[in-house]
Amino acid sequence: MKFDRKALIAFSLWAAASIVTPSFAQAPQPAAPDKSTTAPKRAATPSAPLLDINSASEDELRALKGIGDKRAADIIKNRPYKGKDELVQKKIIPAAVYAGIKDKIIAKQN
């Protein structure tokens, strides 16, 4: 059996064009849940109470990620704070450490 070269090339191009590959860019979206059957969402409760940097003990401060003996002592020494962001403004802790603990602390006013 002998094949015509032009016919073989044409068939190869046709076969290659007909191959369907899955597209991951347009994955099907999940259907939205029916709101009539879903339970109402409850407000998120914090897993732990916020730590007040104006009244916390040195041990409580050291329990925070990135706060060791020196930083805990510096936090206590520079009290009171009007806002928790003063820890970075007064250069008591670096911004990276603050980013990790900012959702766990508060600066209450008396």
C-alpha positions as CSV (number, residue, x, y, z in Angstrom):
1,M,0.0,0.0,0.0
2,K,1.5,3.3,-1.1
3,F,0.4,6.7,0.3
4,D,0.4,10.0,-1.5
5,R,2.7,12.3,0.4
6,K,0.4,15.3,0.1
7,A,-2.6,13.3,1.2
8,L,-0.6,12.0,4.2
9,I,0.4,15.5,5.2
10,A,-3.2,16.8,4.8
11,F,-4.5,13.9,6.9
12,S,-1.9,14.6,9.7
13,L,-2.9,18.2,9.8
14,W,-6.6,17.4,10.0
15,A,-6.0,14.8,12.8
16,A,-3.9,17.2,14.8
17,A,-6.5,20.0,14.5
18,S,-9.3,17.6,15.7
19,I,-7.5,16.7,19.0
20,V,-9.3,18.3,21.9
21,T,-7.2,19.1,25.0
22,P,-8.7,20.0,28.3
23,S,-8.4,23.7,29.3
24,F,-7.6,24.3,32.9
25,A,-8.0,28.0,32.6
26,Q,-11.7,27.7,32.4
27,A,-12.5,25.1,35.0
28,P,-16.2,24.7,35.7
29,Q,-17.5,26.8,38.6
30,P,-19.3,25.0,41.5
31,A,-23.0,25.8,41.7
32,A,-24.0,28.3,44.2
33,P,-25.7,26.8,47.2
34,D,-29.5,27.2,47.6
35,K,-29.9,29.9,50.2
36,S,-33.3,28.6,51.3
37,T,-31.8,25.4,52.6
38,T,-28.5,26.6,54.1
39,A,-28.2,27.6,57.8
40,P,-27.4,31.2,58.6
41,K,-23.7,31.9,59.3
42,R,-22.7,32.7,62.8
43,A,-20.3,35.5,63.6
44,A,-16.8,34.3,64.0
45,T,-15.7,34.1,67.6
46,P,-12.1,34.8,68.3
47,S,-10.1,31.7,69.4
48,A,-8.3,33.7,72.1
49,P,-8.9,37.1,73.7
50,L,-6.8,40.0,72.5
51,L,-3.7,40.7,74.6
52,D,-3.6,44.3,75.9
53,I,0.0,45.5,75.4
54,N,-0.6,48.2,78.0
55,S,-1.3,45.7,80.8
56,A,0.1,42.3,79.7
57,S,2.8,40.6,81.8
58,E,6.2,39.9,80.4
59,D,5.4,36.2,80.2
60,E,2.2,37.0,78.2
61,L,4.1,39.1,75.8
62,R,6.8,36.5,75.4
63,A,4.1,34.0,74.3
64,L,3.6,36.1,71.1
65,K,5.5,34.9,68.0
66,G,8.7,36.9,67.6
67,I,8.7,38.5,71.1
68,G,11.5,37.4,73.3
69,D,12.9,38.6,76.6
70,K,14.3,41.9,75.3
71,R,11.3,42.9,73.1
72,A,8.9,42.0,76.0
73,A,10.9,44.2,78.3
74,D,11.1,47.0,75.8
75,I,7.3,46.9,75.3
76,I,6.7,47.2,79.1
77,K,9.3,50.0,79.4
78,N,7.7,52.2,76.7
79,R,4.1,52.0,78.0
80,P,1.5,53.4,77.7
81,Y,0.6,53.1,74.0
82,K,-2.2,55.0,72.3
83,G,-2.4,52.4,69.5
84,K,-0.8,49.0,68.9
85,D,0.9,50.3,65.8
86,E,3.2,52.5,68.0
87,L,5.2,49.3,68.6
88,V,6.6,49.8,65.0
89,Q,6.5,53.6,65.0
90,K,8.7,53.7,68.2
91,K,10.9,51.0,66.7
92,I,10.3,48.5,69.5
93,I,9.6,45.6,67.2
94,P,10.2,45.3,63.4
95,A,7.3,45.5,61.0
96,A,7.5,41.8,60.1
97,V,7.0,40.8,63.7
98,Y,4.1,43.3,64.1
99,A,2.5,41.8,61.0
100,G,2.5,38.4,62.6
101,I,0.9,39.6,65.9
102,K,-1.3,42.6,65.1
103,D,-4.4,40.5,65.1
104,K,-3.6,39.2,68.5
105,I,-2.9,42.4,70.4
106,I,-4.8,45.6,71.4
107,A,-3.8,48.8,73.2
108,K,-6.6,49.7,75.6
109,Q,-6.8,53.2,77.0
110,N,-7.5,53.9,80.7
